[in-house]
Amino acid sequence: MPLLFTLPSIDSERLLIQNSTSSGEGGETEVKVIFTEKAPRPGGHYSQAVVHKDTVYVCGQLPIEPETGEKKTGSIEEQAEQALKNIAEILKAAGSDVSHVLKVTVYIADMSLWERFNAVYARFFGEHRPARVVVPTPNLHFGFQVEIDAIAAIKT
């Protein structure tokens, strides 16, 4: 059952929520495409996030500053903070927030950086402890140390 999307455009609030529906044997599926200028623009044929029913799926976020496009290639702490900040902005645009994150996948280039990354991650989420998968990935885009994606519930 294919889902059809058109290319995003930016509305007056610099946020796009675009509906797409697809019909098939299983019925109709509605997917909302989320775009905000407060997170990096997608670098390929994908969305910053999509919402299906009451769940938001955030694409992998790299440590790129959205306003300038600057690639944060400094410390693992700086990279983790920027990637997590990007996720928070996308979640906000989708009607969620970090306290509603259900699951996170962390792609990390060097496991020797894990403790330093985890300290930033723990500060970011505070008492909230979403499920998490860690995937050692030595060759991330642009030589980054970390990429993070997330799945969250929509606030009710």
N, C-alpha and C positions, 0 to 999 in steps of 0.2 A: 504494500500500500504506500505509494510515493507521497511525500509531503512537498508541496510547492511553495517556494518563497520568492519574493522579488527583492531586488537590492535595496538596502535601507537608505532612507533619506532622513535628514535631521529636521525635526519640527522646531517651533519657536522656543520650546523649553529645552532644546538640545537633548531630547530623549525620544526614542522611538519605541513604541510597542506596536507591533504589526501582527495581525491575526492571519493565520493560514489554516485552511481546512482541507481535508482529504477524505474522500469516500472510498470505501472498499467493502469487502465481504464482512469485515468486523464492525461496520458502521462508520460513523464520522469521527475524525480525530481533529481536535483544534490545538494548534501550537502557536504561542505568542513568541515572536522574536524580540529580544531586548537589545537595545543599543543606547549607550550613554557616552558622551564625550569625556566623561570623568574617568574613563578607562581607555586603554589603548585600542585603537581601531584594529579589527581583525586583519591579519596579513594575508589572508587567503579566502577561500570559499567556505566560510563558516560564520557563525554568529557569536557575539560575546556571551550570550546566554539564550536559552529558550525555556519557556514555561509550558508545562503540560499539566492540566488539572491544577493541583495545589503544590506542585513541585517545580523548582527552578534548577536548571542544569547549567552551571557556569563552565565555559571552556577553559582550557589551560591558560593560566596567566603567567606571563614572564615579567621580570622586573624592568618594565618600560614606563617612563613617566609620560602620562597621556597628553599633557599640554604641549610638551616640547618634543616628544618622541625620543628623548634621551634614554639610551640603554644603560641601566645601572649595572655596571660591571665591577663595582667595588667589592666590599666584604660580603660574606654570606648573610650577615645581619642586614645590611642595606638592601640586598637583593630580596631577602625574605619579606622585609617590611613593605617594599614596593609591590611585590606580587600580592601580598595579603591585602594591602590597601586597595589595589585594583579589584580584587574579589569583593571587598566590602562595598565599593561604589556600584558595582554591577548588581549585587544583591539589593541594594537600596533602590536602584532603578526598577527592579523587578517586584518590589513590594515585600522584600524580606530583609533580613539583617544577619549578622554573624551569630547571633544567639539562636538562630533557627537552622544553622548548618547541620545536616545529618551525616555527611560523609565527605572526606577530603582525600584526594590522591596527591601525594608529593613525589615529584621526580627530582632526585638529587644527584648531582654529578659525582660527588665524592663523599662517601659515608664517613670519612674522618671529620667532616664538617657537621655531622648530625647533632651533636650536643649544642653547638652554637645555634644552629637552625632551630632546634627544639625549644631553646630558651625564648627566642623571638615568637615562635608559634604559641607557646604557653602564655606569654604576656598578651598576645593578640586575642586569644580565646578566653582567657581568664578561667573562671570556674567551669565554663562550658567545655565538654569533652566529646566532640563528634567522633564517629568511627573514622579510622584513618588507614590508608594503605601507603606504604613507602616503597618506591621503585628506584633502585640504584640505576642511573642512566648516565653513563660517562660522556656522551656526546650530545648535550642539549643545544638548541638553537643558539647561534651567535656566541657560543662559549659561555653561556650562563651557567650558574651553579645550581639553579632551582627553577622549577615550573610547578604550578599548583592549580588543580581544578577542584570544584566543589559541587555538591548537591545539597539543596536546602529546601525547607518547607516555606510556603508563602505565609506571612503573618495573617492571622484571622482576627 
